[in-house]
Structure formats: structure tokens, C-alpha cells
Amino acid sequence: MIKKIIDIKKDLDNFDDKVELSWFDMQKPNLSAITKNGVEFIIKVKFTHLHENDFLVDEDDYKIKVSRCEDEIYILKFDDVLTFAKTAYEIGNRHQPIMISDFQITALEDISILDIIKQCQSNEKIDVNKTKGYFKPNGKAHHSH
């Protein structure tokens, strides 16, 4: 039986189950997932997105604690500012969220930017590392228009 989430709470002392979600899944207005105990649920979030340590409550008062899982990410490190700026522009042009720091871009693994990643891998001025990590984009990434 699929549970329907009807409320999101911020502070609860106890819960019945846990679910790990990726950054991208936490941004979705409509989500279906399976908890650690194998319970399938659906949720439709209005005007917000999920956060770590939110509690999802279903129609039967079953409480599910939300936690983040690590995402598949690419870390791109640059030797020069022009290559750095061009790559950030190209990824941004695909409307993909990114984390930017000094001469470094972190991007979620996504099919829409794989061609850019391949170009970066063949560029000796860019160090490309695929790994797992917690993704937190700069600004208001992945917003709606």
C-alpha cells in the first residue's frame, strides 16, 4: 500500500521510519520514494521543497524522517580564469545548478551536461574528478520561472 503524505513537520521527538533523498529529489514538487523499512510513499509539496530533518506525516500519522544522501557529483578544478568562466557559463546555459568556489565548479551528474564534462576531461587545464558528496548549489539554483 502506498502512503500519501499530508503534512511536513519540522520538530518531532519520535518517528516511525527514515528515507534518504538526493539533493535533486528534495527539490521535486511531486515525489515518490521508498523508506528504509520498505514503505512506499507519495508527496506533493506546495510552495516549498524538502529539507534534511523534515518529518513527513501520512494520513495514518506514520512519521518518516528525511535525511540527505550523497549525490554523484563532478568536481572541476581550473588553472585559468577564462576556462573557468566559459565552463560555468556553458553549464549555467543548460540551467543546471552548480557550486562555485575559487577556480572550482561542482556539478551534479546529469545527462544534460555530459558533453561538457567530456570536453573538460580532454582539456589539460581542467582537473575532473567524479565522486560522491553533498551538493549545495550557490544562490537560488533550480528555481522556476
LINNORNOR-V768463 format. One record per run of one state. SS is the DSSP state (helix for helix, strand for strand, loop for the rest). FROM is the first residue (numbers start at 0). LEN is the number of residues. Records with the same first field share a line. If there is no record, write none. Layout:
# LINNORNOR-V768463
SS->FROM-LEN + FROM-LEN
This chain:
# LINNORNOR-V768463
loop->0-2 + 9-7 + 21-1 + 27-2 + 34-5 + 44-10 + 58-4 + 68-2 + 78-2 + 93-4 + 101-2 + 108-2 + 121-4 + 133-12
strand->2-7 + 16-5 + 29-5 + 39-5 + 54-4 + 62-6 + 70-8 + 97-4 + 103-5 + 125-8
helix->22-5 + 80-13 + 110-11
